[in-house]
């Protein structure tokens, strides 16, 4: 995962859900990346999130 994408994801989820968002931000971002890698139209977003 791209370190910048991880940082932005954790900050976003922390802002949205507070402490629970900070704890779950990375796993949620990883799930989103996995979905983007599988769906052909979303593959550019998966590339943006990193390898």
mmCIF file of the N, C-alpha and C atoms, coordinates in Angstrom:
data_MODEL
# 
_entry.id   MODEL 
# 
loop_
_atom_site.group_PDB 
_atom_site.id 
_atom_site.type_symbol 
_atom_site.label_atom_id 
_atom_site.label_alt_id 
_atom_site.label_comp_id 
_atom_site.label_asym_id 
_atom_site.label_entity_id 
_atom_site.label_seq_id 
_atom_site.pdbx_PDB_ins_code 
_atom_site.Cartn_x 
_atom_site.Cartn_y 
_atom_site.Cartn_z 
_atom_site.occupancy 
_atom_site.B_iso_or_equiv 
_atom_site.pdbx_formal_charge 
_atom_site.auth_seq_id 
_atom_site.auth_comp_id 
_atom_site.auth_asym_id 
_atom_site.auth_atom_id 
_atom_site.pdbx_PDB_model_num 
ATOM 1   N N  . UNK A 1 1  ? 0.834   -1.169 0.000   1.00 0.00 ? 1  UNK A N  1 
ATOM 2   C CA . UNK A 1 1  ? 0.000   0.000  0.000   1.00 0.00 ? 1  UNK A CA 1 
ATOM 3   C C  . UNK A 1 1  ? 0.891   1.250  0.000   1.00 0.00 ? 1  UNK A C  1 
ATOM 4   N N  . UNK A 1 2  ? 0.424   2.246  -0.687  1.00 0.00 ? 2  UNK A N  1 
ATOM 5   C CA . UNK A 1 2  ? 1.113   3.521  -0.753  1.00 0.00 ? 2  UNK A CA 1 
ATOM 6   C C  . UNK A 1 2  ? 1.036   4.210  0.623   1.00 0.00 ? 2  UNK A C  1 
ATOM 7   N N  . UNK A 1 3  ? 2.178   4.612  1.191   1.00 0.00 ? 3  UNK A N  1 
ATOM 8   C CA . UNK A 1 3  ? 2.149   5.223  2.526   1.00 0.00 ? 3  UNK A CA 1 
ATOM 9   C C  . UNK A 1 3  ? 1.293   6.491  2.596   1.00 0.00 ? 3  UNK A C  1 
ATOM 10  N N  . UNK A 1 4  ? 1.274   7.270  1.533   1.00 0.00 ? 4  UNK A N  1 
ATOM 11  C CA . UNK A 1 4  ? 0.454   8.483  1.522   1.00 0.00 ? 4  UNK A CA 1 
ATOM 12  C C  . UNK A 1 4  ? -1.027  8.114  1.541   1.00 0.00 ? 4  UNK A C  1 
ATOM 13  N N  . UNK A 1 5  ? -1.408  7.088  0.776   1.00 0.00 ? 5  UNK A N  1 
ATOM 14  C CA . UNK A 1 5  ? -2.804  6.649  0.756   1.00 0.00 ? 5  UNK A CA 1 
ATOM 15  C C  . UNK A 1 5  ? -3.218  6.102  2.120   1.00 0.00 ? 5  UNK A C  1 
ATOM 16  N N  . UNK A 1 6  ? -2.325  5.396  2.789   1.00 0.00 ? 6  UNK A N  1 
ATOM 17  C CA . UNK A 1 6  ? -2.621  4.877  4.130   1.00 0.00 ? 6  UNK A CA 1 
ATOM 18  C C  . UNK A 1 6  ? -2.828  6.038  5.096   1.00 0.00 ? 6  UNK A C  1 
ATOM 19  N N  . UNK A 1 7  ? -1.941  7.018  5.051   1.00 0.00 ? 7  UNK A N  1 
ATOM 20  C CA . UNK A 1 7  ? -2.048  8.173  5.943   1.00 0.00 ? 7  UNK A CA 1 
ATOM 21  C C  . UNK A 1 7  ? -3.342  8.945  5.702   1.00 0.00 ? 7  UNK A C  1 
ATOM 22  N N  . UNK A 1 8  ? -3.644  9.210  4.431   1.00 0.00 ? 8  UNK A N  1 
ATOM 23  C CA . UNK A 1 8  ? -4.869  9.941  4.103   1.00 0.00 ? 8  UNK A CA 1 
ATOM 24  C C  . UNK A 1 8  ? -6.097  9.127  4.504   1.00 0.00 ? 8  UNK A C  1 
ATOM 25  N N  . UNK A 1 9  ? -6.054  7.810  4.281   1.00 0.00 ? 9  UNK A N  1 
ATOM 26  C CA . UNK A 1 9  ? -7.178  6.956  4.658   1.00 0.00 ? 9  UNK A CA 1 
ATOM 27  C C  . UNK A 1 9  ? -7.423  6.945  6.157   1.00 0.00 ? 9  UNK A C  1 
ATOM 28  N N  . UNK A 1 10 ? -6.359  6.832  6.927   1.00 0.00 ? 10 UNK A N  1 
ATOM 29  C CA . UNK A 1 10 ? -6.506  6.818  8.391   1.00 0.00 ? 10 UNK A CA 1 
ATOM 30  C C  . UNK A 1 10 ? -7.012  8.172  8.891   1.00 0.00 ? 10 UNK A C  1 
ATOM 31  N N  . UNK A 1 11 ? -6.497  9.252  8.323   1.00 0.00 ? 11 UNK A N  1 
ATOM 32  C CA . UNK A 1 11 ? -6.968  10.580 8.714   1.00 0.00 ? 11 UNK A CA 1 
ATOM 33  C C  . UNK A 1 11 ? -8.452  10.741 8.362   1.00 0.00 ? 11 UNK A C  1 
ATOM 34  N N  . UNK A 1 12 ? -8.833  10.301 7.162   1.00 0.00 ? 12 UNK A N  1 
ATOM 35  C CA . UNK A 1 12 ? -10.233 10.426 6.746   1.00 0.00 ? 12 UNK A CA 1 
ATOM 36  C C  . UNK A 1 12 ? -11.160 9.615  7.645   1.00 0.00 ? 12 UNK A C  1 
ATOM 37  N N  . UNK A 1 13 ? -10.835 8.332  7.852   1.00 0.00 ? 13 UNK A N  1 
ATOM 38  C CA . UNK A 1 13 ? -11.703 7.487  8.678   1.00 0.00 ? 13 UNK A CA 1 
ATOM 39  C C  . UNK A 1 13 ? -11.701 7.949  10.127  1.00 0.00 ? 13 UNK A C  1 
ATOM 40  N N  . UNK A 1 14 ? -10.566 8.461  10.615  1.00 0.00 ? 14 UNK A N  1 
ATOM 41  C CA . UNK A 1 14 ? -10.516 9.004  11.968  1.00 0.00 ? 14 UNK A CA 1 
ATOM 42  C C  . UNK A 1 14 ? -11.397 10.232 12.107  1.00 0.00 ? 14 UNK A C  1 
ATOM 43  N N  . UNK A 1 15 ? -11.403 11.072 11.087  1.00 0.00 ? 15 UNK A N  1 
ATOM 44  C CA . UNK A 1 15 ? -12.272 12.242 11.112  1.00 0.00 ? 15 UNK A CA 1 
ATOM 45  C C  . UNK A 1 15 ? -13.739 11.829 11.062  1.00 0.00 ? 15 UNK A C  1 
ATOM 46  N N  . UNK A 1 16 ? -14.034 10.800 10.260  1.00 0.00 ? 16 UNK A N  1 
ATOM 47  C CA . UNK A 1 16 ? -15.414 10.379 10.071  1.00 0.00 ? 16 UNK A CA 1 
ATOM 48  C C  . UNK A 1 16 ? -15.959 9.652  11.294  1.00 0.00 ? 16 UNK A C  1 
ATOM 49  N N  . UNK A 1 17 ? -15.178 8.710  11.878  1.00 0.00 ? 17 UNK A N  1 
ATOM 50  C CA . UNK A 1 17 ? -15.667 7.845  12.950  1.00 0.00 ? 17 UNK A CA 1 
ATOM 51  C C  . UNK A 1 17 ? -14.922 7.982  14.266  1.00 0.00 ? 17 UNK A C  1 
ATOM 52  N N  . UNK A 1 18 ? -14.001 8.914  14.370  1.00 0.00 ? 18 UNK A N  1 
ATOM 53  C CA . UNK A 1 18 ? -13.268 9.103  15.623  1.00 0.00 ? 18 UNK A CA 1 
ATOM 54  C C  . UNK A 1 18 ? -12.265 7.987  15.882  1.00 0.00 ? 18 UNK A C  1 
ATOM 55  N N  . UNK A 1 19 ? -12.182 7.547  17.125  1.00 0.00 ? 19 UNK A N  1 
ATOM 56  C CA . UNK A 1 19 ? -11.186 6.538  17.507  1.00 0.00 ? 19 UNK A CA 1 
ATOM 57  C C  . UNK A 1 19 ? -11.403 5.225  16.780  1.00 0.00 ? 19 UNK A C  1 
ATOM 58  N N  . UNK A 1 20 ? -12.665 4.854  16.538  1.00 0.00 ? 20 UNK A N  1 
ATOM 59  C CA . UNK A 1 20 ? -12.933 3.624  15.787  1.00 0.00 ? 20 UNK A CA 1 
ATOM 60  C C  . UNK A 1 20 ? -12.432 3.737  14.354  1.00 0.00 ? 20 UNK A C  1 
ATOM 61  N N  . UNK A 1 21 ? -12.536 4.902  13.783  1.00 0.00 ? 21 UNK A N  1 
ATOM 62  C CA . UNK A 1 21 ? -12.014 5.119  12.441  1.00 0.00 ? 21 UNK A CA 1 
ATOM 63  C C  . UNK A 1 21 ? -10.502 5.009  12.388  1.00 0.00 ? 21 UNK A C  1 
ATOM 64  N N  . UNK A 1 22 ? -9.831  5.472  13.451  1.00 0.00 ? 22 UNK A N  1 
ATOM 65  C CA . UNK A 1 22 ? -8.373  5.336  13.507  1.00 0.00 ? 22 UNK A CA 1 
ATOM 66  C C  . UNK A 1 22 ? -7.960  3.873  13.597  1.00 0.00 ? 22 UNK A C  1 
ATOM 67  N N  . UNK A 1 23 ? -8.727  3.096  14.344  1.00 0.00 ? 23 UNK A N  1 
ATOM 68  C CA . UNK A 1 23 ? -8.403  1.672  14.495  1.00 0.00 ? 23 UNK A CA 1 
ATOM 69  C C  . UNK A 1 23 ? -8.743  0.864  13.245  1.00 0.00 ? 23 UNK A C  1 
ATOM 70  N N  . UNK A 1 24 ? -9.828  1.222  12.584  1.00 0.00 ? 24 UNK A N  1 
ATOM 71  C CA . UNK A 1 24 ? -10.299 0.439  11.437  1.00 0.00 ? 24 UNK A CA 1 
ATOM 72  C C  . UNK A 1 24 ? -9.941  1.059  10.088  1.00 0.00 ? 24 UNK A C  1 
ATOM 73  N N  . UNK A 1 25 ? -9.267  2.203  10.087  1.00 0.00 ? 25 UNK A N  1 
ATOM 74  C CA . UNK A 1 25 ? -8.965  2.903  8.844   1.00 0.00 ? 25 UNK A CA 1 
ATOM 75  C C  . UNK A 1 25 ? -8.114  2.094  7.879   1.00 0.00 ? 25 UNK A C  1 
ATOM 76  N N  . UNK A 1 26 ? -7.068  1.478  8.358   1.00 0.00 ? 26 UNK A N  1 
ATOM 77  C CA . UNK A 1 26 ? -6.193  0.697  7.487   1.00 0.00 ? 26 UNK A CA 1 
ATOM 78  C C  . UNK A 1 26 ? -6.894  -0.539 6.930   1.00 0.00 ? 26 UNK A C  1 
ATOM 79  N N  . UNK A 1 27 ? -7.574  -1.353 7.747   1.00 0.00 ? 27 UNK A N  1 
ATOM 80  C CA . UNK A 1 27 ? -8.272  -2.508 7.157   1.00 0.00 ? 27 UNK A CA 1 
ATOM 81  C C  . UNK A 1 27 ? -9.353  -2.104 6.151   1.00 0.00 ? 27 UNK A C  1 
ATOM 82  N N  . UNK A 1 28 ? -10.069 -1.025 6.408   1.00 0.00 ? 28 UNK A N  1 
ATOM 83  C CA . UNK A 1 28 ? -11.089 -0.572 5.469   1.00 0.00 ? 28 UNK A CA 1 
ATOM 84  C C  . UNK A 1 28 ? -10.441 -0.144 4.153   1.00 0.00 ? 28 UNK A C  1 
ATOM 85  N N  . UNK A 1 29 ? -9.333  0.579  4.244   1.00 0.00 ? 29 UNK A N  1 
ATOM 86  C CA . UNK A 1 29 ? -8.627  1.016  3.041   1.00 0.00 ? 29 UNK A CA 1 
ATOM 87  C C  . UNK A 1 29 ? -8.095  -0.177 2.257   1.00 0.00 ? 29 UNK A C  1 
ATOM 88  N N  . UNK A 1 30 ? -7.631  -1.215 2.942   1.00 0.00 ? 30 UNK A N  1 
ATOM 89  C CA . UNK A 1 30 ? -7.147  -2.408 2.259   1.00 0.00 ? 30 UNK A CA 1 
ATOM 90  C C  . UNK A 1 30 ? -8.276  -3.148 1.555   1.00 0.00 ? 30 UNK A C  1 
ATOM 91  N N  . UNK A 1 31 ? -9.451  -3.190 2.166   1.00 0.00 ? 31 UNK A N  1 
ATOM 92  C CA . UNK A 1 31 ? -10.607 -3.821 1.529   1.00 0.00 ? 31 UNK A CA 1 
ATOM 93  C C  . UNK A 1 31 ? -11.005 -3.040 0.284   1.00 0.00 ? 31 UNK A C  1 
ATOM 94  N N  . UNK A 1 32 ? -11.002 -1.713 0.384   1.00 0.00 ? 32 UNK A N  1 
ATOM 95  C CA . UNK A 1 32 ? -11.337 -0.885 -0.771  1.00 0.00 ? 32 UNK A CA 1 
ATOM 96  C C  . UNK A 1 32 ? -10.341 -1.121 -1.902  1.00 0.00 ? 32 UNK A C  1 
ATOM 97  N N  . UNK A 1 33 ? -9.050  -1.244 -1.574  1.00 0.00 ? 33 UNK A N  1 
ATOM 98  C CA . UNK A 1 33 ? -8.043  -1.511 -2.590  1.00 0.00 ? 33 UNK A CA 1 
ATOM 99  C C  . UNK A 1 33 ? -8.255  -2.873 -3.235  1.00 0.00 ? 33 UNK A C  1 
ATOM 100 N N  . UNK A 1 34 ? -8.588  -3.882 -2.448  1.00 0.00 ? 34 UNK A N  1 
ATOM 101 C CA . UNK A 1 34 ? -8.831  -5.214 -2.993  1.00 0.00 ? 34 UNK A CA 1 
ATOM 102 C C  . UNK A 1 34 ? -10.010 -5.211 -3.957  1.00 0.00 ? 34 UNK A C  1 
ATOM 103 N N  . UNK A 1 35 ? -11.061 -4.503 -3.594  1.00 0.00 ? 35 UNK A N  1 
ATOM 104 C CA . UNK A 1 35 ? -12.230 -4.404 -4.473  1.00 0.00 ? 35 UNK A CA 1 
ATOM 105 C C  . UNK A 1 35 ? -11.858 -3.674 -5.757  1.00 0.00 ? 35 UNK A C  1 
ATOM 106 N N  . UNK A 1 36 ? -11.093 -2.598 -5.629  1.00 0.00 ? 36 UNK A N  1 
ATOM 107 C CA . UNK A 1 36 ? -10.690 -1.834 -6.813  1.00 0.00 ? 36 UNK A CA 1 
ATOM 108 C C  . UNK A 1 36 ? -9.787  -2.653 -7.737  1.00 0.00 ? 36 UNK A C  1 
ATOM 109 N N  . UNK A 1 37 ? -8.967  -3.520 -7.179  1.00 0.00 ? 37 UNK A N  1 
ATOM 110 C CA . UNK A 1 37 ? -8.105  -4.368 -8.002  1.00 0.00 ? 37 UNK A CA 1 
ATOM 111 C C  . UNK A 1 37 ? -8.911  -5.410 -8.776  1.00 0.00 ? 37 UNK A C  1 
ATOM 112 N N  . UNK A 1 38 ? -10.031 -5.857 -8.240  1.00 0.00 ? 38 UNK A N  1 
ATOM 113 C CA . UNK A 1 38 ? -10.847 -6.887 -8.882  1.00 0.00 ? 38 UNK A CA 1 
ATOM 114 C C  . UNK A 1 38 ? -11.800 -6.330 -9.938  1.00 0.00 ? 38 UNK A C  1 
ATOM 115 N N  . UNK A 1 39 ? -12.323 -5.127 -9.712  1.00 0.00 ? 39 UNK A N  1 
ATOM 116 C CA . UNK A 1 39 ? -13.293 -4.526 -10.631 1.00 0.00 ? 39 UNK A CA 1 
ATOM 117 C C  . UNK A 1 39 ? -12.523 -3.761 -11.705 1.00 0.00 ? 39 UNK A C  1 
ATOM 118 N N  . UNK A 1 40 ? -12.752 -4.121 -12.955 1.00 0.00 ? 40 UNK A N  1 
ATOM 119 C CA . UNK A 1 40 ? -11.958 -3.584 -14.057 1.00 0.00 ? 40 UNK A CA 1 
ATOM 120 C C  . UNK A 1 40 ? -12.058 -2.062 -14.165 1.00 0.00 ? 40 UNK A C  1 
ATOM 121 N N  . UNK A 1 41 ? -13.233 -1.502 -13.977 1.00 0.00 ? 41 UNK A N  1 
ATOM 122 C CA . UNK A 1 41 ? -13.406 -0.055 -14.104 1.00 0.00 ? 41 UNK A CA 1 
ATOM 123 C C  . UNK A 1 41 ? -12.747 0.715  -12.958 1.00 0.00 ? 41 UNK A C  1 
ATOM 124 N N  . UNK A 1 42 ? -12.487 0.063  -11.847 1.00 0.00 ? 42 UNK A N  1 
ATOM 125 C CA . UNK A 1 42 ? -11.898 0.727  -10.683 1.00 0.00 ? 42 UNK A CA 1 
ATOM 126 C C  . UNK A 1 42 ? -10.399 0.471  -10.541 1.00 0.00 ? 42 UNK A C  1 
ATOM 127 N N  . UNK A 1 43 ? -9.792  -0.220 -11.490 1.00 0.00 ? 43 UNK A N  1 
ATOM 128 C CA . UNK A 1 43 ? -8.369  -0.546 -11.383 1.00 0.00 ? 43 UNK A CA 1 
ATOM 129 C C  . UNK A 1 43 ? -7.447  0.668  -11.293 1.00 0.00 ? 43 UNK A C  1 
ATOM 130 N N  . UNK A 1 44 ? -7.769  1.806  -11.934 1.00 0.00 ? 44 UNK A N  1 
ATOM 131 C CA . UNK A 1 44 ? -6.893  2.980  -11.722 1.00 0.00 ? 44 UNK A CA 1 
ATOM 132 C C  . UNK A 1 44 ? -6.852  3.440  -10.269 1.00 0.00 ? 44 UNK A C  1 
ATOM 133 N N  . UNK A 1 45 ? -7.946  3.305  -9.554  1.00 0.00 ? 45 UNK A N  1 
ATOM 134 C CA . UNK A 1 45 ? -7.951  3.674  -8.142  1.00 0.00 ? 45 UNK A CA 1 
ATOM 135 C C  . UNK A 1 45 ? -7.093  2.688  -7.349  1.00 0.00 ? 45 UNK A C  1 
ATOM 136 N N  . UNK A 1 46 ? -7.161  1.404  -7.710  1.00 0.00 ? 46 UNK A N  1 
ATOM 137 C CA . UNK A 1 46 ? -6.304  0.405  -7.068  1.00 0.00 ? 46 UNK A CA 1 
ATOM 138 C C  . UNK A 1 46 ? -4.832  0.695  -7.300  1.00 0.00 ? 46 UNK A C  1 
ATOM 139 N N  . UNK A 1 47 ? -4.489  1.151  -8.509  1.00 0.00 ? 47 UNK A N  1 
ATOM 140 C CA . UNK A 1 47 ? -3.112  1.541  -8.797  1.00 0.00 ? 47 UNK A CA 1 
ATOM 141 C C  . UNK A 1 47 ? -2.694  2.738  -7.952  1.00 0.00 ? 47 UNK A C  1 
ATOM 142 N N  . UNK A 1 48 ? -3.609  3.673  -7.762  1.00 0.00 ? 48 UNK A N  1 
ATOM 143 C CA . UNK A 1 48 ? -3.305  4.862  -6.960  1.00 0.00 ? 48 UNK A CA 1 
ATOM 144 C C  . UNK A 1 48 ? -3.035  4.477  -5.507  1.00 0.00 ? 48 UNK A C  1 
ATOM 145 N N  . UNK A 1 49 ? -3.764  3.500  -5.000  1.00 0.00 ? 49 UNK A N  1 
ATOM 146 C CA . UNK A 1 49 ? -3.582  3.068  -3.610  1.00 0.00 ? 49 UNK A CA 1 
ATOM 147 C C  . UNK A 1 49 ? -2.293  2.271  -3.415  1.00 0.00 ? 49 UNK A C  1 
ATOM 148 N N  . UNK A 1 50 ? -1.678  1.793  -4.483  1.00 0.00 ? 50 UNK A N  1 
ATOM 149 C CA . UNK A 1 50 ? -0.381  1.119  -4.381  1.00 0.00 ? 50 UNK A CA 1 
ATOM 150 C C  . UNK A 1 50 ? -0.450  -0.344 -4.691  1.00 0.00 ? 50 UNK A C  1 
ATOM 151 N N  . UNK A 1 51 ? 0.705   -0.973 -4.606  1.00 0.00 ? 51 UNK A N  1 
ATOM 152 C CA . UNK A 1 51 ? 0.818   -2.406 -4.930  1.00 0.00 ? 51 UNK A CA 1 
ATOM 153 C C  . UNK A 1 51 ? 0.593   -3.239 -3.750  1.00 0.00 ? 51 UNK A C  1 
# 
